[in-house]
Amino acid sequence: MKSLIIYDATGAVWQVIHGQETIPTGLPGIVVTIPDGATVTGVNVSDPARPEPVYQYSESGVNLQEEVKELRAMIDDMSLILADVIGGAYHA
């Protein structure tokens, strides 16, 4: 997905708008596809004719889909324990 990055003359990012491909008149901006696992931390404006996004990557490499599966399993386990403690029935 394309994202619009609005930045200032120092390269500080003021806004990132995902799904937007139109740069507003009068504002410095670039349209990029942000890589998976990356966060935009700034824009390299050393060459004003060719601004480049600066990315930071998470070192943890968290897989959100796996995290959701694990959290759902934990919720199911806790629900079973709670049902057992209060003497009720649990239906997943």
PyMOL commands that set and color helices and strands:
alter all, ss='L'
color gray80, all
select helices_A, chain A and resi 64-86
alter helices_A, ss='H'
color red, helices_A
select strands_A, chain A and resi 2-7+13-18+29-33+38-44+52-57
alter strands_A, ss='S'
color yellow, strands_A
deselect
rebuild
show_as cartoon
